Amino acid sequence: MEKRIYLDNNATTMVCPKAAQEMQKYHTTFYGNPSSLHTFGIETRVDLRRSLDYVYKLINAPDQDDVLITSGATEANNHVLKAVFLKNLNTKKNHYITTNVEHPTIYNTLQYLESLGAEVTYLPVGPDGIVKAEQVEAAVTNHTVLISIMHANNELGTIFPLAEMVQRVKKKNSQILFHTDATQTLGKISVDVEKLGVDYLSFSAHKFHGPKGIGGLYMRKGQRLDPFFHGGEQMASLRAGTLNVAGIVGMGIAAQEAVQYLDLENTVVRQLRDKLETFILNNIHDTFLNGHKNERTPNTLNIAFQNCEGEALLWDLNQHGIAASTGSACASEELESSRVLRALGVDKALSHMALRFSLSRYTTAAEIDYVISVLPGIIKRLREISSGKA
Ligand SMILES: *Cc1c(COP(=O)(O)O)cnc(C)c1O
């Protein structure tokens, strides 16, 4: 097979081989419905319990709290925002606080709730891509019901000071609910619901080497939400629908491995990311790092190449077998400049010249060396074209 280098791990990741292998059995041998009372059903339940234990461990959730298994972070994010909104329809509590760099699953859901009468404050990030805890505290009103702030941003990797935000908000009013979309941090940095103090946390398996179409919503004890899907009594009636057994097993193994390899993400993966970053900033002129230099997930690098159109760069890299991204998956399709980069104050032209490289524990030193060997030539050629010299 020709060379294929995958540096788009913030969009999705390879399923770890152990999870992929283990899942097979649940399609052809242990295919019983876990709600059934016969052996076919019963035998899957033990494995489900073990898989959930690994997920609880990954986020350090106490046993008495709920982890609702969903089809991914999109569903988890929709569930928490819409369920809280519906619950408060007849109260005066209709104010929500978020940031202006959230994933579309939060941003577009809140825009929809605004159309139904919610009031939403979109806190602006600073030039480093981060919202300060004081900003969140200052935005709280008597009507604030829920705050939703991502743990780390998908396009930049910037990490928000969540624990401090939660502390300040709860001190002001302990009734205010705090949700975080932690899809970009599980498996990359330590995620601990006890230390963060959040009430709700969303995640998705395919961002940490689990399968697609499975994820979850953590709910602190006492903060159970009404179901989003009504029907059967699966998941303690929190979500109707036959369980995705193979998906849950795959997510469990991915969670187990994410715990095992967390140190590696913060040493080996970080070093490879830093190597690529240092090379680009030192050897290719007019390049700018987007986001915070230090408060960042160890695998993510977002760089603007002046006078080099991001889409063209993406295409040239792809011709060399290298997969990167201009930002969010959706932004790539629309050829629209990134809402996140514009929120940083990056000027519109430059926001079209940004590229995101996102590594994983499967990225090798040889792969990064190869990118380093071809990137300067690609940039030079594209810059010559854009300046009319070619
Ligand atoms: C990928 C992603 C999502 C969506 O997750 P799915 O499981 O694909 O629905 C939500 N939020 C963030 C920050 C993401 O990176």
The ligand as a Gaussian input file, in Angstrom:
#p B3LYP/6-31G(d) Opt

LIG

0 1
 C      -16.147000      14.948000      17.593000
 C      -16.729000      15.888000      18.548000
 C      -18.096000      15.881000      18.852000
 C      -19.071000      14.957000      18.149000
 O      -18.892000      13.635000      18.536000
 P      -19.678000      12.441000      17.798000
 O      -19.495000      11.291000      18.705000
 O      -19.005000      12.256000      16.499000
 O      -21.091000      12.809000      17.690000
 C      -18.568000      16.749000      19.793000
 N      -17.743000      17.601000      20.414000
 C      -16.432000      17.662000      20.154000
 C      -15.570000      18.634000      20.874000
 C      -15.875000      16.813000      19.212000
 O      -14.576000      16.869000      18.949000

